[in-house]
Amino acid sequence: MLKNLLSTTALVAAVAVGAFAMPTVASADITIAVAGPMTGDLAAFGEQLRRGAEMAVKDINAAGGVNGEQIKLEIGDDQCDPKQAVQVANDLVKKGVAFVAGHFCSGSSIPASEVYMEEGVLQMTPASTNPAFTEGPASKGVKTIFRTCGRDDKQGSFAGPWMAKTYAGKKVAILDDKSAYGQGLANETQKNMEAAGLKTSVRDTYTQKEKDFSALITKLKSSGVEAVYIGGYHNDVGLMVRQAREQGFNAAFISADALNTAEFWSISGPAGEGLRYSDGASAVNLDSAKAVVEKFRAESYEPEGYTLNSYAAIQAWAAAAAIAKSTDGEKVAEALHGNTIPSVIGDLTWDEKGDLTKVNYAWYVYHDGKAVQEPLN
């Protein structure tokens, strides 16, 4: 292992702004990919991943590429559908990708990872939080699966105790959309909330893309719950909150990182006022992200949600490929496991499973159309 090699080389400064100065002239292309819901109900998140990936590739190529070669970016659209994700993975493998930043939904990343593992392609998701994404491969001795985001169990251990303390003695409902992401997150939050002393009053599920939540809202209203925690995506939560307010149900709504898109408010409207969700602390104001954030804003794009996580995934892969002097998945994985990698979202290190060793969580509250991060404790 090459422990902390970057800390003693000029590569540190280069990685921090997405640049890799190479003395040789870039020649043949290295093909990598970003994959996620580029179309469909969750396309707002696909755009975040795509924008981050495109900017990272642009910056790296402008600085000379990786190991003297330019990067070519393929884009895979899985619409957060597991079967389509497998098809996308197979298509990307046929195109000879050396690395995939993706997918977005845990329910897509997990089955797609089986394809990438079989072919030795390194995968790093900017967004999939279900523990099984890394736990499964690690149990098989696979070292080529990573994330630049947190895990449901860690987020649940942040949200659950807060729920127990804030709503002590009150009735709380926990819902999920039956997806790998939503169900996993709701279960972890419930487990941690109950361990902290607050029993769940209502535990229920709903169907993704449901258009009428009246029956569920009536049930919640009649049960007298004062807070509703939801493991699900922004489109469903936005509609549910709006219908709840229209039906006079004024309980507090709490959710998680899949609400980190301005599109939530376009669905919820003023009914989204005060909704709270947990996510990793924003990297937008970090010194390491300043130059990249300015580039996005110069293009009239706000790098919300997973944009910088996506940029960081490609940035980290490129740094590790430079260390390994190779794009071979196992060699790059060894470089990632053995080094601290500077990135736009901070210095990154991974445990043996490919999970980040440190993620700081924060609460965000929607106010007047914008999600505002509360100060870290």
N, C-alpha and C positions, 0 to 999 in steps of 0.2 A: 504494500500500500504506500501511496505517496502522500503522507500526512501534511496537510496545510502547505502544499507546494506553492499555491497561488499567493500566499502571504509574503513570499520572498521574491516575487517576480513582477515585472511590469504588466503582466496580464491582469493583475488586480484592477488597476485603473481602467484598462481597456474593457474588461467584462462589465464594469459598473455602468458604462454607457452603451453597452451593446457593441463594442468595437473589438476587432481582433486584427491588429496590424501585422501583416505578413510580408516578409521581404520578397517573396516570389510572386510572380504574376498569376492571378487566378486563372484556372483553365477549365477542366471538365466540371460538370455539374454534380453535386450531391443532392439527391432527391429526398426531401422530408415532407411531412404532411401535418396538417391540422384537421381534426375531425370533430364534428358536433352537429347540432340542429341548425343547419344553414337556412332551412325553410321550415314552415310549420309554426305551430303555436309558440314554440320556444326559440324562434329564430333570433330574438333579441340577444340571447346568450351565445348563439352561434356567431353572431356578428362580433361580440366581445372577443371570442377566441380567435376569429379570423383577423380582426384588426390588430390584436396583439402579435399574432404570428407574422403577419405581413410586415409590420413595422420592425420586428426583430430581424427578419430576413433581410430587409432593406438596409438596416444599419450594419449588420454583419458583412453583407456583400460589399457595401460601400467602403468598408475598412479592409477589404482584401479577401473576405471569405473565411473558410476553415481549412487549414492545412493546404493552402494554396488553391483551393477550389471554391467556386461559387455555389450557393445553395439555391435549389429550385424548389418551390413550394407547391404541393398538391393540396387540394381542399376536398375533404370528404363530408358529404351530407347524410347523416343518419336519421334525422328528424326525431331523435331520441327514441327510436324504435329498435329493440334488441335484434330482431332478424335483419333489419336493414343495416345495423351496425356491423354485423358479421359480414354481410356482403361488401360493405365499404372497406372493412379490414382486408378482406381477400383481394379486392380491387387494388388497394394501396400496395399490398405485398407484391402483386403482379407488376406494379410499376416500379418496383425495386427501391421502395423507401427505406432509408436507414434509421428513421426515427419518426415517431408520431406524437404530436402534442394533442392529447385528447383521450377519450371523448369527453362529453359534458355530463350527461346523465349516467349515474352509476349503473343503471339497468342496461346501458349500452356499452360502457367501458368494460364491464366484467366479461360479457361474452366475447367482445372484440379482442380482449387480452389473450384469450385462448389461441387466437390466430397468430397474434404477434409473438407470443411465447414460442409457438411451434416453429416459427420462422426465424427466431433470434433477433427480432426487431425490438429495439428499446422503446418503451411507451412511458410517457409522463403526462398524467392528466392535470390540467389546471383547476379542475372543478369537482370531480367525482369523490364523494366523501364517505361512501359506505366502506366499513372496515374490510369487508370481504375482497375488495379490489386488490389489496396488498396481502392480506392474510392468506388467501388461497394460494397464490403463486409462491409465497415464502414457505409455506408448508411443503411445497414440492422442490424446494431448493432453488427456485428461480430468483435471479438477482436483477432482472432487467425491467422491473415495474416500479414506477415512482409517482409521486404527486408533488404539486406546488401549492397544495391547499391542505386543510385539516381533515379530521375524521369525525364521523357522527358521534362516536363515543366521547371524544374530547369536547365536541360542541354541546353534547347532552350534559356533560359534567359541568359545563359553564351555565347552561340555561336552567337545568333542573333545580339546583339549590336556590337560584334566584327566584324561580316560580314559587318554591316552598316558602321562602322568606316573605316575598311580596304579597302572596295570597294566603298566608297562614289563617286557618280557621274558615276559609271560604271555599266555595265549590268551583272546581276547575275541570274543564273538559279537554281531552287530548284527541285530536283527529289525525288521520293520515290518508293519503291518496292511493295506498296499496302498491306504490312503486318501491323499488329497492332503496331509493333515496328517502322518500317521505316516510315510509314505514320504519326504516332503520333509525332515522332521526327521532321520530316520535317515541319509539320504544326506548331509546337511550335517555331521552329527556324525562319520560315517565319514570324510568328506573331510578334516575338520580333525584327526581323530585320526591318520590316516595321514600327513598333512603334518607332524605332530609326531613321527613316527617309529615308531608302533605299527601293524603290519599287522593287518587283520581276519582272524581265523581261520575264522569261520563267518558267512556272510551269507545270511539266509533271510527268508521272509515267512510270514504266517498269515492266516487269514480272520477278519474281524470276527464277533463273536458265536459263535465256535467254543466248543463245550462240553467237548471232550476234547483236551487238548494233549499227550497221552501220547507220540505218535510224535515230536513236535518235542522234547519234553523228553529222550526217550531218545537222540535224535541229539545234542543238546547235551551230555548227560552222557557219552556215549561219545567225544565229540571232546575232552574234557578242558578245556573252557573254564572259566575262573574268574570271569568277569564277563559279564553279558548286558545289552546296551543295547537298549531297546525304544522304538520310535516307535509309539505307539498310545494307546488310551483306557483309563481306569481300570478299567472292567468286565472287559475282556479280561486286562489285566495282573494284576489282583487274583486272577482265577481261575487264570491261568498260574502265578503265584508259589505259590499254595496247593497246586496239583497237583505242582509241582516239589518242594516240601518233603515232601509225602506220598510222593514217589518217591525220596527221599533225595538229591536234587540240591540242593546247598547253595551254588551260585555266588552271587555278589553280583548284585543286579538294580538297574539304573539306568534312569530314564525321564525324562519331562519334564512340562511344565505341565498336561497333561490328567489328571494324577493329583492335582491340587489340589482335592480334595473328600473330605470325611470318609467318603463312601460307599465309597471304596477299601477302607478297613479293614473295613467291614461285609461285604465280599466276601472279602478275603484272610484276615481274622482274624489271629492271632498270626504267621502265615507272612509277613505284611507287615513285621514288625520289621526295621529296618535298611534298608529300601528307600529309595533316594535318587532325588530328581527335581529338575530345574532349573526355575526360573520367575523372573519378575521379582521383585525384592525386595518384600516385603509393604508395603503402604501403611497397614495397620491402625494402626500406631503413629505415623504422621506427625501433626504438629500440624494440618495441613490437613484431615485426616480425622477428627479427634477428635470433633467435634460429631455428625457423621453416624454414625460407628461407635457412639456412645452411643445414638443413636436406634434403630439396628438391635438392639442388645443389650437395650434396654428392651422390645422386641417379642419377646425370646427368640430372636433370630436372629443367628447369627455370620456376619458378612459375609466369607465365605471366597472363595477362587478369584477369579472375575471380577466379583464383586458391585460392588466399587468402580470397576472399569474401566467397567462399564455405567453406573453413576451418573455417572462423569466424562465419558462420551461425550455424554450428554444435557446435562450441565452445560456442556460446551464448546460444543455446538451452540447452546444458549440464549444463552451469552455472545456468541458470534459473530453471532447473529441480532440481538442488541441493538446491537452495533457497526454492523452493516450496515443496521439499521433495516428489515430485510426478512427473509423466510423463503425467498426465492428461493435455490435450491441453489448457483448460481454466485457470487452475492453473499456468501452465508454462507461458502462455501469460500474466497473471497478474504480475508475477515476472519480465518479460521482460519490461512491461510498467512502472513498478514502480522502476526500478533500472538503474544505470549506469553500463554497462557490459564491463569490459576490454576484448579486443580481439587483434588478430594479426594486424587488420587494425585500431586499436585505440580504445578509449573508446566510446562505442555505447549507444545512447539513442534513443528512438522512440517516435513519437507523437501518439495521440490516434488512428490514422489510421494504424499505423504500418510502417510508413515511417521514415527513419533516420532524426533526427533533424538537422544534419549538414553533408554536403558533399562538399568537396573542389574540384572544377573542374580545369583541366589543359589542355593545348594543347600538343599534341605529333606530331612530324614531322618525317616522314620516311627519313632516310639518310643512304645510302650504306647498305640497307638491314635491318636496325634496326630502331625501333621507339624511338626517344629521347624526353623525357619530357622537355618542356620549363619551366623556373623558374616561380613559382607562383607569381602573382602580389601582 
